[in-house]
Amino acid sequence: MSQSANGQSGSRIVIAGGGFAGGVLALALARLAPKTCHVTLVDAAPPDAERAADGRGLALSPASKNLLNAVGLWSRLEPGAQSMDAIEITDSPLNAALRPHLLGFHEELEDDGAKAWLVEAGTLLAEIAEAVRAEPGIELIAPDTVQTFEADGFGATIHLASGRTLRAALLVAADGKKSKLRDIAGIKCIGWSYAQMGIVATVAHERPHNGRAIQHFLPSGPFAILPLKGNRSSIVWTEEADTAKSLVAGEPDVFMAELSRRFGHRLGAISLEGSPRAFPLSFQMARAFVGNRLALVGDAAHVVHPLAGQGLNIGLRDIAALVEAITDSARLGLDIGSATALGRYQRWRRFDSALSGAAMDGMNRLFSNDSAPLRAIRDLGMGLMDRAPGLKRFLVREAAGATGDVPRLLRGEDL
């Protein structure tokens, strides 16, 4: 779509970044609110770029599935998605002879709308990119990046690396953890780095997993086994930073030996699909999710510990809330990039994101240690929780994104 076909700046939204958050936001605005705004997506990757193979398992809450269904992606993802039919949580040292089952979720996941799904990161990103390319309501400018912008009372003037200049009512920063646009706007972050790294890999195994996810808390950090389609699982292995670097860069036999110690023998013989990767872990929260004619979404707004697999879901909640705030403002005849419209988005999302991030940070600090007294307290608490079906159902509904003030798209409703 040409720039001239995109209308006046008063109804234009420019999205910087075409990853998970930016791509889904562009699709949601173009497909669900086509009369509200004109959508321009600026992405650094060429439109026909081959996406790198990425077998990481991403957990989609029922609310996130509702959003992906609304934008037309779920029907393409479902054939390769794996339902999470049970969750098992254990807490013991690595050298323990037994790994007692302390907390489990099974019947609670059978409730309507409670079950999460696992999709592969590379598949999701490829489907988003293909849908964006095919959507006539999105002006895709790629490869290109937003270099800088200036905002005034009527809109934002956006300067691209290519030399092109755009005028829009709103600029959305979906440009990741190290967001350049967030820095230009002067929005500071609070956060810290963990003395841990996350190792991710895809494992093939001999026996079926039956949709069971396992979270094993170890002194160095949680070790998660997430079921993928077929006899395959994605592992998310939190380890001390120096150890993680050594394992990933070292001999494959040594890596497999350490992996097998943590993975166990329940699923039979295992083998790696592809090479493992390690990345540093951190917590980061923007002090504001909005600026003058600017909204932050996804990792540009928040980065959380991966132990509960909620990073993508928190980002998709941003998308649903921002789309609803924009469309409701448009219905009232308000400026869609005004402080009024953006203020509602910030009130909706910042506290919820900070609360989720703090909960995951607290869990990581509580469980990532080798303190016998703390382990006894943890195990007692999880044992009592396992005997409280009402509490377990509440926790499942919370993880499903079904509690609190939930945006309409996450509830499966129309805008």
N, C-alpha and C positions, 0 to 999 in steps of 0.2 A: 504494500500500500504506500502511496506517495505521501509526502509531508502535507501537500495541499489538501489531500483527501481526508486528512486527520482533523480538520476543523480548526477552530480558534483556540488560543491558549486557555481560555476560561474553562474549557471542558477536557483539556488534555492532561493525561497522567503519564509521566515518564518513569519507567522502572529501570534502575541500574542493577544489572545482574540477572542472568537467566538460569540460575540453579534451581534447587527445589523450591525455595520461597518465591523468588522472582518469577519463575515460569508458571507456577500454580496461580499466583496473583494475577498475572497477565491473562491467563485463561479464564479465571473467575470473572474478571471485569468485562472481558470481551464477550463471553458466552452468556453470562447471567445478568449483566447490566449494560447491554450494548447502547442503550439510549442515554445512559448516565454520563459517559465519558468516552474519549478516544484514547486508545492505549498504544504507547510506544515502548518497546522493550529494547534496551541497549545491552548487548552481550559481547563479552570479549572473545568468545569462541565463534569460529566461522559457522554459518548455518548448516553446512554439510560435514562438519567435523565428526570423526569417529570418536565416540565416547569410550574412554578406557574401561576395560573390563573391571567391574567392581562387584564382587560377590558378597559384600557385607550384608548381613540381614538387618533390615530396618523394621521395627515394630510399629504397626499402624493401629492406633486405637480405633474403636468403633466410630468415634466422632470424626477422626481424620478420614476414615473410609467414607463416611457420608459426604465430606467435602470433595474427595476425589471422585465420588460417584456423580456429584452435582456438576462437575466440570467435564465429565465424559471420559475420565481416565480409568475408573475402576473396572469397567467391563474389559479393558485391554490388559489390566494387571491380574485380574482374578484367576485366569487359568494357570498362572505360574506362582500364585500366592499360597502360603501354607497357614492354615488356621492354628492358633495357639490353644490347644484343648486342655492343657494342664500346666501348672507351674509348681515346681518343687524348690524349696529353699533349704540349704544346709549351712552349717557353720562349724568348722573344725580345722585343726592344723593340717598342713599338707601331708605329714607323716602319720596321720591318724589311721588306725586299722579299720575303723568304721566311719561312715559319714551319715550320722543320724538325720532322718527326715524330720525337720522341726516345724515347717510351715508349708502347707500345700493349698493350692486352689484347683478345684476340678468342677464340682457341682455348681459352684458360684459362676463359672464361666459359661455354663449352659443356659443361664438366664438370657432372655431376649436382649440383644444389643450389648452384650457384655464381652464378647470374644474379640481378642486382638488378632491381627494377621501379620505374617512376615513376608516381606518382599525384598528382592535383591536391589541394592542401591543403584547398580548400573542399569538395571531394567527400568526402574522408576525414572531415572534421569533421562534415559533414551526415549521413553514414552512421552515425557514432558516436552522434550526438544522436538519430537516429531509432531506433536499436537500443536505446538506454537508455530512451527513452519507452515502447517496446513490451515491455520486459523486466519481467515481474511480480515477479521476484526482487530488483528494485531499488526502494527507496523514494526517489523523486526529490523533493527539496525545492527549489523554484525558482519565482520568483527569490528568492534569499536568499544570505547569506554568513556565514561563521564570524567572529565578532567577537573572541572570546577563548576561552580554555579553561584549566582547572586539572586537573592530573593527580595521582593518588595511587597507592598500591600496588594498588588494585583496579580502576582504570579512569580515564577522563577525563570531566569534566563540560564540555560544549561549549555555549557561548552564541551564538545566532544573532542577526543584526541585527534580525530580526522579533520578537525577545523570547522565542522558543522556546528551551528548554533540552533537550539530549540527553545521554544517558549511554552511553558506549561503552568497549569494551576497548582500542580503538586509533583514533587519528585520523591520517589520511594527508593530508599537505600536498601538493596538486597545484595550488597557487595561483600558480605562475609564478615568474619571475625575481626579482620584488620580494616574495617570500612574506612575508605578515604573520605567519603561524603560525611560520615559522622564526625571525622576530625575537622573537616572544613567548617562544619556547622558549630564547632567548639563544644560538642557534647562529650563530656568526660565519662569514664567508666570506672567502676569499682571492680576489683577482682584480684585473683592470685593464681599462681601456677602450683600444681601439685608436684610432689617429688615422685610422680608416677608417670608411666606411659601406658597407652592402650595398644595392645597387640590384637590385630584382627586377621582372621583367616577363615577359609571355608574348608570343612572337613567332610570327607565321604566316609561312611561307616557301614559295617556289615549288616546290622539289624535295623529294623524300622524304629523311629523315635516316637511314633504314635502321637505326634503333635505336642510332645512334652518339652517344655523349656525348663532348664535347670540353672539356678543361681547358687553358686557355691562360694561362700565368703571365706577367704583365706587371709592370713595376717598381712600379706603384701597388697591385697586388694581383691575385689570380686572377680570370679571367673564364671562367665555366662555361656551356656550352650543354648543356642536359639535354633529351633527346627526350621529347615527349608524344605522345599518340595522334593520328594524322593528321599532316598537314604543319605541325606546331606544335612549338615548343620553349620551355622555360622558361630564362631567363637568370638567373644569380646573378653580379652584377658588383661586385667589391670595388674601391672607389675612395677616394682621399683625401677626407676628410670635407667640406671646403669645396667641392671640385669636384663631389662627389655632390649636395650640396644645391643648388648652382647649376644642375646639369643637370636635376634633377627639377623644379625650380621655374621653369626658363627656357622658352624657345621650343621647341615640339615639333620644329621643323625642325633646330634645333641638337642636340637630344637624338638624333634619328634619324641625323644625320650622324656623331656620335661613336659611336653604337651600331654603325653599319655599318662603321666603321673596325675595330672589334674583332670583329664577327661574321664579316666576310669575305663572299665571294661564292660559296662552295661550294654553298650551298642556294638560290641565285638571289635574286630580289627578296624583300624582307622588309617586314612591316608590323606595327605594334603591335596587340595585343588588349587594350583597356583602358589604364589609365594606369600608368606606372611608379611604384614606391614605393621609398623609401630608409629604412633603419633603422640606428641605431648598432650597432657590433660590439664585443663585449667577451668576456672570459674570466672565469668565476666558478665557484668550487668551494666548497661548504659544508665546513666543517671536520669536521662530523659529519653523517651521513645519518639519524641517529635521535636521539631525545630520550626523555624519560619519557612513554611511551604515544603517541609521535609517530614517524612515518616520513616522510621527504622523498622525492619521486619527481619525475622530469622536470626542468623548468627550476628548480624550487624547490631541487633538489640540485646542478645543474650547468648551465652555459651554455658552449658551445664555439664556436670559429670555424666558419663554415659551409663552408669550402673543400672538405671531403671529404664533405659532405652527411650527416654521421653524428649530428646532434643528435637527431632523432626516434628513430633506432635505439638510441642509448644510453638514451633514456628508456624505450623498450619493453623493453630488457633489465632496467631497474629493475622493471618490472611483473612480468615472468616470474619474476625472483628473489624478489620480495616474496610473490607468490602461492604459490610453492613453499615458502618459509620458513614462511608461515602455515599451509598445509595439512599440512606435515610435523609442525609443532608440535601441531596439533589432533589428529593421529593418535596422538601420544604422550601425549595428555591434558594437554598444557601450556597455559598461559595464552597466547592468541594475541597479546596485546599486551605480553608480558613482555620483560624485558631479554634473556632467552635467545633468544626468537624473533627479536627485532629485531637482536640482535648478529650472528646469522648473515647476515641481509640486509646489514648494514653491511660485514662482512668480505668478502662476495661482491661488492659493488658499488662501494665507494668507491675502492679501489686501481685497479680496471679503468677507472672513469670518469676518475680523475685521470691515468692513463697515456694514455688516448685524447685527453683535452683537451690534455695537454702535447705529444703528438705533433703535433696540429693547430696548436698555437701555434708550435711549432718550425718546421714547414713554412711557415707564413705568414711568419715572420721570415726564413727562409732565402731564400724566393723573392720577397718583396715589397721588392725593392731593385734598383738599377741598377748594381751593382758588376760590372764585366767579369770580374775574377778569380773572384768567386763564381759567376757564370754559367758560366764555363768548367768549374769543379769540378762544378756541378750537372749540366751537360749531359754531362760525362764519366760521372758516376755513373748517370744515367738511361740513357745509351747502353749501358753495361755491363749494367745490369739488364735491358734489353730483350733481351739475348742470353743470359739465364739463365732458361730456362723453369721450372726447379724453384722458384726464388725467386719468380717471378711467380705461380705457382700457390699458394705459401704466402701471398702478400699477398692474393690473391683470397679464399682461405679465411679469412684474418683479417678482411677487410672483410665477409665473409658471416656472421660471427659463429659460425664453426664450430670455433674453436680455444679451448683452455683449458677451464675448468669451466663448461660451458654448461647453463643451466636446461633442464629437460625440455621445457617448452612451446616453447622456441626450437629444440629438436632435432626437433620434430614428434611428440613422445611425449605420452602421457597423464600426468596428475598421479598 
